[in-house]
Amino acid sequence: MLLGPMTGATPHPDERPPIAHGPLRWLLLAAGWLFVGLGVLGAVLPVLPTTPFLLLAAACFARSSERFYAWLLDNRVFGPLIRDWRAHRAMPRHAKRVAIAAIVVFIGSSTVLFVAHPWGRVAMVATGVALVAFLLRIPSREDVARDDPAPKADF
């Protein structure tokens, strides 16, 4: 079993045991903790999304550390977001709105205030449009599983 008998997290059918070794494992661990940090900031800053960063952290930990992956899934605050994604492959509507708003605010202000070159502005706007389009394509949790109550996070 991937997560072992001591955790409350149940393995998902598409999970694989950690495959990274050596420098790649350390890179994935560092990236995972960076994403956890950004997710924590997103929980307290209204313009920074939480869910995408936690999903990235979970993906990094799933490939590098069973212990940290289990810790993230069992976390009383962040675990429900990740377990919800695993169960339904959807994001809460509120999380999508916050993420889209953050993209618009940060990329919009960066484009206007900091990028002088026209091609740089085009690249920034294109990136923002692609990110928003990606988020809009992800199903909303409320639409996918109406009968299944969402897991509660202790914020």
Secondary structure, 3 states (H helix, E strand, C coil): CCCCCCCCCCCCCCCCCCCCCCHHHHHHHHHHHHHHHHHHHHHHCCCCCCHHHHHHHHHHHHHHCHHHHHHHHHCCCCHHHHHHHHHHCCECHHHHHHHHHHHHHHHHHHHHHCCCCHHHHHHHHHHHHHHHHHHHHCCEHHHHCCCCCCCCCCC
